[in-house]
Amino acid sequence: MNYRHSYHAGNHADVFKHALLRQLLVLMQRKDTPLCCLDSHAGTAFYDLQGEAAGKTGEYVEGIGRLWTRDDLPLWLADYRDAVARHNPDGQLRWYPGSPQIMAELLREQDRMILSELHPEDADTLRQYFAPQPDIAVHQRDGYELPKAFLPVAEKRALWLLDPPFEKTDDLQRCVAAVQQAISRMRQTVIAIWYPIKDQRLLKDFYQGIADSGAPKALRVELNVRPADNQLGLNGSGMMLINPPWPIWEELEQVLLWLSQELAQSGGGSWRMDWLAGAP
Ligand SMILES: C[S@@+](CC[C@H](N)C(=O)[O-])C[C@H]1O[C@@H](n2cnc3c(N)ncnc32)[C@H](O)[C@@H]1O
């Protein structure tokens, strides 16, 4: 396990993932009924963008850095940027909230959250940080085990962020298997899978696997900030949304348009959004 998110926190993929995650939760909370959030590959609660790791890559500069002072953000992006800004009250961009914190600060009295993180240091930090919040449980275990361990949840409503590091070539396949397992245990589970857009051959199998998974609905949402043949690193990423709360199409379109234009590097960004299963 080599991956450390501190090198990548706040980059274009985090902006895309966290802005969408936040709104999925907000939309699910339109109903008063309780909700269980699951974050299977949680990372940690905060990242120091002035720290050594983030400083080495500087990735956040072309991510959250590009939204930081903008006053023309679409609603969902403004909401996300303001959430990050609340942790940096002096206006200097330093503390970046990870996915557990993004969800934690939205939890209502009736909601709870289950986190899993395999890295001992991050799991320990999470455990200490969330210790005062009894509605948040932290487990140091394999995130792919979450459906078997926790679904169905008593609340009957769940939002699961599935955000593995994709260090291994079978991670996309494992995501498909996890979706199948989650759906068979609790059909209405809302799942947001973040994935890198890299190997088209592996992605083709992933798309097919999701389409055939039995998921009632699957919306593929993708953002590229650089042309696909660029050799600089991660050019784009996707969020596969299983059973997304609805309607979100128009808001998502605005977000994707803005991000593909304003986060673009090396001559171009692009986006796409389509249904792989259950088009309305
Ligand atoms: C992409 S990062 C998570 C970022 C975080 N979800 C966020 O958005 O702020 C992936 C995390 O998964 C952890 N990890 C790797 N393999 C895991 C596994 N099998 N189960 C749970 N966590 C794992 C890594 O240590 C890393 O912190």
The ligand as an SDF file (V2000), in Angstrom:
LIG
                    3D

 27 29  0  0  0  0  0  0  0  0999 V2000
   -7.9920    8.0000   -2.9850 C   0  0  0  0  0  0  0  0  0  0  0  0
   -7.5430    7.8220   -1.3220 S   0  0  0  0  0  0  0  0  0  0  0  0
   -8.9450    8.3410   -0.4270 C   0  0  0  0  0  0  0  0  0  0  0  0
   -9.3160    9.7790   -0.5200 C   0  0  0  0  0  0  0  0  0  0  0  0
  -10.5460   10.1590    0.2550 C   0  0  0  0  0  0  0  0  0  0  0  0
  -11.6480    9.2440   -0.0190 N   0  0  0  0  0  0  0  0  0  0  0  0
  -10.9730   11.5550   -0.1110 C   0  0  0  0  0  0  0  0  0  0  0  0
  -11.6800   11.7260   -1.1080 O   0  0  0  0  0  0  0  0  0  0  0  0
  -10.6170   12.5020    0.6100 O   0  0  0  0  0  0  0  0  0  0  0  0
   -7.6140    6.0900   -1.0990 C   0  0  0  0  0  0  0  0  0  0  0  0
   -7.3780    5.6410    0.3430 C   0  0  0  0  0  0  0  0  0  0  0  0
   -7.6300    4.2400    0.4090 O   0  0  0  0  0  0  0  0  0  0  0  0
   -6.7410    3.6700    1.3520 C   0  0  0  0  0  0  0  0  0  0  0  0
   -6.7390    2.2220    1.0480 N   0  0  0  0  0  0  0  0  0  0  0  0
   -5.9720    1.5140    0.1950 C   0  0  0  0  0  0  0  0  0  0  0  0
   -6.3920    0.2440    0.1010 N   0  0  0  0  0  0  0  0  0  0  0  0
   -7.4750    0.1430    0.9240 C   0  0  0  0  0  0  0  0  0  0  0  0
   -8.3850   -0.9090    1.2450 C   0  0  0  0  0  0  0  0  0  0  0  0
   -8.2750   -2.1200    0.6890 N   0  0  0  0  0  0  0  0  0  0  0  0
   -9.3790   -0.6470    2.1070 N   0  0  0  0  0  0  0  0  0  0  0  0
   -9.5190    0.5820    2.6910 C   0  0  0  0  0  0  0  0  0  0  0  0
   -8.7000    1.6150    2.4250 N   0  0  0  0  0  0  0  0  0  0  0  0
   -7.6900    1.4040    1.5410 C   0  0  0  0  0  0  0  0  0  0  0  0
   -5.4420    4.4110    1.1230 C   0  0  0  0  0  0  0  0  0  0  0  0
   -4.6230    4.3530    2.2640 O   0  0  0  0  0  0  0  0  0  0  0  0
   -5.9580    5.8380    0.8220 C   0  0  0  0  0  0  0  0  0  0  0  0
   -5.9930    6.5970    2.0070 O   0  0  0  0  0  0  0  0  0  0  0  0
  1  2  1  0
  2  3  1  0
  2 10  1  0
  3  4  1  0
  4  5  1  0
  5  6  1  0
  5  7  1  0
  7  8  2  0
  7  9  1  0
 10 11  1  0
 11 12  1  0
 11 26  1  0
 12 13  1  0
 13 14  1  0
 13 24  1  0
 14 15  1  0
 14 23  1  0
 15 16  2  0
 16 17  1  0
 17 18  1  0
 17 23  2  0
 18 19  1  0
 18 20  2  0
 20 21  1  0
 21 22  2  0
 22 23  1  0
 24 25  1  0
 24 26  1  0
 26 27  1  0
M  CHG  2   2   1   9  -1
M  END
$$$$
